[in-house]
Amino acid sequence: MDCIFCKIVEGSIPSKKVYENEHVLAFHDIQPAAPVHLLIIPKKHIATMNDVDSGDWGLIGEIHRAAQEIAKQEGVAESGYRLINNCGKDGGQVVYHIHYHLLAGVQLGPLHAN
């Protein structure tokens, strides 16, 4: 499999990690769209939100729990943050390994379609 996020999980591609446990990894986005822009991924390869099966719902919950912890750790929990999952081509997904963007550090405006 030629998945950049799987390579980050295995350590063959470096990343600036901010959080890691047995199932979840979070690291800085290399093209930040906000002062705080982190990616939160499951270590298990799941291509899109549509590929999450009944056995994966606990993992999705763990990703959300990690987002709360990371927001506190980064000092943005109180001021606020945005947690985004893009699904599929029309949803803006570029890397087909499910991931969440945690954006913060500035007041974020409304989302607009191009």
C-alpha positions as CSV (number, residue, x, y, z in Angstrom):
1,M,0.0,0.0,0.0
2,D,1.3,3.4,-0.9
3,C,-0.3,5.5,1.8
4,I,1.6,8.5,3.1
5,F,-0.1,8.4,6.5
6,C,0.6,4.7,6.9
7,K,4.3,5.5,6.2
8,I,4.1,8.2,8.9
9,V,2.6,5.7,11.3
10,E,5.4,3.1,10.6
11,G,8.1,5.8,10.9
12,S,9.4,5.7,7.4
13,I,8.3,9.3,6.8
14,P,9.1,11.8,9.6
15,S,6.4,13.9,11.2
16,K,6.3,16.5,14.0
17,K,4.2,14.4,16.4
18,V,2.1,16.1,19.1
19,Y,0.1,13.0,20.4
20,E,0.4,9.3,20.1
21,N,-1.2,6.3,21.8
22,E,-1.8,2.7,20.7
23,H,-4.4,3.5,18.1
24,V,-4.2,7.3,17.3
25,L,-1.4,9.6,16.0
26,A,-1.5,13.4,15.7
27,F,1.1,15.6,14.0
28,H,1.5,19.0,12.4
29,D,0.1,19.5,8.9
30,I,2.9,20.4,6.4
31,Q,0.7,23.0,4.8
32,P,-1.0,24.7,7.7
33,A,-4.2,26.6,7.1
34,A,-4.3,28.1,10.6
35,P,-1.7,28.9,13.3
36,V,-2.6,25.5,14.9
37,H,-3.2,22.9,12.2
38,L,-2.8,19.3,13.2
39,L,-3.8,16.1,11.6
40,I,-5.3,13.3,13.8
41,I,-5.3,9.8,12.2
42,P,-6.1,6.3,13.3
43,K,-3.0,4.0,13.0
44,K,-5.3,1.5,11.3
45,H,-5.7,2.3,7.6
46,I,-9.3,3.2,6.8
47,A,-9.6,5.0,3.4
48,T,-12.7,7.2,4.0
49,M,-15.5,7.8,6.5
50,N,-17.6,5.7,4.3
51,D,-15.3,2.7,5.0
52,V,-15.7,2.9,8.7
53,D,-17.5,-0.3,9.8
54,S,-19.2,-1.3,13.0
55,G,-16.0,-2.5,14.5
56,D,-14.4,0.9,14.0
57,W,-16.8,3.1,15.9
58,G,-14.8,2.9,19.1
59,L,-11.7,4.0,17.2
60,I,-13.6,7.0,15.8
61,G,-14.6,7.9,19.4
62,E,-11.0,7.6,20.5
63,I,-10.0,10.1,17.7
64,H,-12.5,12.6,19.1
65,R,-11.3,12.0,22.6
66,A,-7.7,12.6,21.4
67,A,-8.9,15.8,19.7
68,Q,-10.2,17.1,23.1
69,E,-6.9,16.2,24.8
70,I,-4.8,17.8,22.0
71,A,-6.8,21.0,22.1
72,K,-6.1,21.3,25.8
73,Q,-2.4,20.4,25.3
74,E,-2.1,23.1,22.6
75,G,-3.9,25.7,24.7
76,V,-6.9,26.2,22.3
77,A,-9.6,24.2,24.1
78,E,-11.1,27.3,25.7
79,S,-10.8,29.7,22.8
80,G,-12.1,27.1,20.3
81,Y,-11.1,25.0,17.4
82,R,-12.5,23.3,14.3
83,L,-12.4,19.6,13.8
84,I,-12.9,18.6,10.1
85,N,-13.1,15.3,8.3
86,N,-13.2,15.5,4.5
87,C,-14.8,12.4,2.8
88,G,-14.3,11.6,-0.9
89,K,-13.3,13.8,-3.8
90,D,-16.2,16.2,-3.7
91,G,-15.7,16.5,0.1
92,G,-12.1,17.7,-0.4
93,Q,-10.3,14.5,0.7
94,V,-6.8,14.4,-0.7
95,V,-5.2,11.6,1.3
96,Y,-7.3,8.4,1.4
97,H,-6.5,7.5,5.0
98,I,-9.2,8.8,7.2
99,H,-8.0,11.9,9.1
100,Y,-9.3,14.9,11.0
101,H,-7.9,18.4,10.7
102,L,-7.8,20.3,14.0
103,L,-7.6,24.0,13.2
104,A,-7.2,26.8,15.8
105,G,-5.2,29.7,17.0
106,V,-7.2,32.4,15.2
107,Q,-10.9,33.2,14.9
108,L,-12.1,30.9,12.1
109,G,-14.7,32.3,9.7
110,P,-17.6,30.4,8.2
111,L,-16.9,27.6,5.6
112,H,-17.6,28.6,2.0
113,A,-17.9,26.4,-1.1
114,N,-15.6,27.4,-4.0
